Amino acid sequence: MLLHHSPRSDVVMDDSRHSQLNDTIGYIFIGMTFELFFYGFSLAQTQYYFHVYPRDHKYLKALVAFLWLLDTVTACCDSSFLWYNVIDHHADIGSASHIIYTNAFNAEAFLSALIVLMTQLYFIYCIWRLMHGLIAPKWYHLSLILTMIAFALLSFCGGIACIYDMTQFPDETVLATADRTEVPALIQAVTAFVTDLFIAVALSIILHRKKTGFSRTDSVIAKLVIFAIQRGIITAYVADFSNIVRM
């Protein structure tokens, strides 16, 4: 007796596998591909900084070098995670139904949150110093700075909460993990957005007040103001897009 093999069954099976991949490795593969792509920009920015600003303080150079090192380790963790799930488990139908949250993935998430925290705290520190150098100290300045530090730390804690959840449920699908970590992930994104917005607005106001009346100096300050605004807008757009996709 000959068994009839229907082409339709192959199509249904392929669609099912594609759906499984979309719910597991598909989202993360696309996101990490973009992250590795932008890592190239990080390398270019680091090289540009050390080439153009060789006279900066040693502590600032050390901070830039340390952030670059963290970014490099993050990229390595991404590559390790993708290799484990895509290469080591290639054609593994059993693993296609769920993603394997390796230690490299958890380390990548932690380092990404740490990089954001360190960057935000550095900008807040710069704002605090500029405030005391250009504006008469007022009682609400310290309150505002402490509030922004709290927001930055809250964003970091939201990321840590998401990482902790992934370590407790390592065999869940991406969508199930996203549903369970919706609140801490939303806290992380919103507080990071508010902090970045504060940094952009504060730097713009402070630098605008620093104008001296000399065209060359004012031109440099204007460029710094534009940079601060653009940085805040781009970060805000990314945070909003992340929230929209999550919802």
C-alpha positions, -999 to 999 in steps of 0.1 A, spaced: 0 0 0 14 33 -11 12 62 13 2 95 -4 24 124 7 6 157 5 26 188 -4 1 207 17 14 190 48 49 202 41 36 237 37 18 235 70 49 221 87 71 248 73 46 275 84 46 260 119 84 260 121 85 296 109 60 306 135 81 289 162 112 307 150 94 340 150 83 335 186 118 324 197 151 332 180 137 353 152 132 385 172 164 382 191 184 374 159 172 406 142 179 427 173 213 414 179 222 418 142 214 455 145 234 457 178 265 441 162 260 465 133 260 495 156 290 481 175 310 492 144 299 528 151 310 524 187 345 514 175 346 544 152 335 568 179 361 554 204 389 558 178 378 593 169 377 604 206 412 592 214 425 608 181 408 642 185 409 646 223 444 633 234 446 660 262 415 650 281 419 639 317 430 604 324 399 595 343 377 605 313 399 584 289 397 555 314 359 558 314 357 558 276 381 529 274 361 510 300 328 516 282 343 504 250 355 473 267 320 466 281 306 472 246 331 447 232 323 421 258 286 427 250 292 420 213 311 388 222 282 377 244 258 383 215 279 363 191 282 334 217 245 333 223 236 333 185 263 306 179 248 284 206 212 287 194 217 289 156 248 268 150 251 243 178 214 237 177 209 239 140 180 218 127 172 209 163 134 208 161 131 203 199 149 236 206 129 255 180 99 257 203 118 277 229 149 297 232 178 287 254 188 317 276 225 310 281 248 328 306 261 348 277 226 362 270 221 371 306 255 387 307 248 407 276 215 421 291 233 430 323 262 448 306 238 467 283 219 480 313 252 488 331 265 508 301 233 529 300 235 535 337 272 546 336 266 569 307 236 586 323 253 590 356 283 606 338 261 631 320 242 639 352 275 645 369 285 669 341 252 688 345 258 691 382 292 706 377 280 730 349 252 741 372 275 752 399 299 768 374 273 789 356 242 792 377 238 803 413 231 771 434 195 767 443 178 742 466 159 725 438 190 718 418 202 691 442 166 677 444 164 675 406 198 659 403 190 633 430 157 626 412 174 619 379 199 597 396 170 577 412 154 574 377 186 561 362 190 536 391 154 525 387 159 519 350 189 497 358 169 478 385 142 472 359 167 456 336 181 434 365 145 423 373 141 411 337 174 393 338 164 376 371 132 364 355 151 349 325 173 330 349 143 316 367 125 305 335 153 297 311 131 275 288 103 300 280 95 315 246 104 351 239 67 361 239 60 344 272 91 361 288 80 394 274 45 391 288 58 381 323 84 409 324 62 436 309 61 458 340 99 458 349 107 462 312 83 491 309 98 507 340 132 503 325 123 519 292 102 548 307 127 558 334 156 557 309 136 579 285 128 605 312 165 605 323 177 610 287 151 637 281 163 655 313 199 653 301 191 667 267 170 696 281 194 705 309 225 705 287 207 726 261 197 752 287 231 753 305 251 756 272 228 782 259 235 804 290 272 799 285 273 820 253 300 847 255 293 870 225 323 857 206 311 842 173 337 813 173 329 803 209 292 807 204 293 785 172 309 757 192 283 760 219 255 760 194 269 728 179 270 713 214 234 723 220 223 707 187 242 675 197 225 674 231 190 679 216 196 653 188 210 628 213 179 632 235 155 630 206 171 599 191 171 581 224 135 591 230 124 578 197 142 545 203 125 542 238 91 550 224 95 525 195 105 498 220 74 505 241 51 504 211 66 471 199 62 456 234 26 467 236 
